[in-house]
């Protein structure tokens, strides 16, 4: 089984990368999914950057947490966040807003949510 520490550490790395992309090149990020980056998309991408920085900090700072209640709260929160992001990506695909490449991102988001779910299972 994968440990809480490893899942948090890897998620922190993913989130810090997303922070940098959303801060420096939000248009590039959305273009990967076949979505045109207009001014509002660039604005929202830049606004999302600090959210990913905060998630990276949260995961990194709590990665060594051994308190079961804290681990469960973090895991459940991350499942909801990345599960929600996955659902919006799949929704965008079926609405013909994004290309099939969004499904690759959704798979990654699903993997993160699943990994946090596994950390919940290992304690029960």
N, C-alpha and C positions, 0 to 999 in steps of 0.2 A: 504494500500500500504506500501511496505517496504521503509524505508528511506535510503538516500544516506549514512548517518552516519553508520547505521547498516550494510549495504552491504560492505562498506569499512572496517569496523571493523572485520567482519567475514572473508573477503577475506585476510586481513592482517594476521589473525591467520592461515588460510590455507597455505598462502605463507611462513610463518615462520616455520611451520611444514615441508613443502617441502624443505625449505632451509636446515634444520637440517638433513633430510633424504638424500638429495643429497650430502651433505658435508660428512656425517659420513658413509653412507651405500648405495651408488648408486647401487651396485650390488643387494642388497635386493629389492630395488624399482623395477628394471626392471624384476627381477625374478618373482615378483608377477604377471606379465603379460605374463609369459611363455617365456621370452626372455633371452637368455644366455648373461651374463655380461662378455665380454672379456675386455682386457685392454683398448681398444678404448671406449667402453661403460662406463667403470669406469671413464675414463678421461673426457668424455663429461658430465657425471653426476656431477662430481666435478666442472666442469666449469659452469654448469647451476646453481649451488647453489647460487652464488652471485646475479644472476638475480632475483631469488625468494626473496632474502633478500632485494634487491632494490624495488621490487614490494610491499613487506610487509611494508617497510618504507614509500613508496609513499602513499599507502592506509591509513596507520595509521596517517601520518602527515596531510593528506588532508581530513580526515573523518569529520571534523567540518566545512569544507569549505561551505560557503553559496552562493558564487558567481555563478550564473547559468552557465556562460561560462566555468568556471573551472570545475564544476561538469560535464558538458556535455563532455568536453575534456577527463576527467578521465574515465567517463563511456564508451565513445566510444572506448577509448584505451583498456580498460579491456574487452569489448565485442570482439574486434579484437584479443586480446591475447588469451583469454580463448576459444573463438570460433575456433581460429586456432589450438590450442592444441587439442581440441575436434576432429576436422577434421583429424588431423594427427593420432590420436588414432584409429578412425574408419577406416581410410585408412590402417593402420597397421593390423587391424583385417581382413579386406577383402583381404589383400595381404598374409595372413597366417603367418605374422611375430609375431603377438601377439594373445593370447587366448581371449576368450570372457570376461575375467575379465577386459580387457581394456575398454569394453563398460560401465562398472560401473564407471570407472574414467571419461569417456566421458560424462556420465550423470551428474556427479558432475560439470564438466567444463561447460556443457550446463546450469546447474542451476545458476552458477556464472554469466555467460554471460546474461542469462535471467533476473536475479536480477538487474544487471546494466542497462539493457534495460528498466526495470520497473521504475528505477529512472529517466530515460529520459522522460518517458511518464507522470510522475506525475507533471512535470513542464510545460507541453504544453497543 
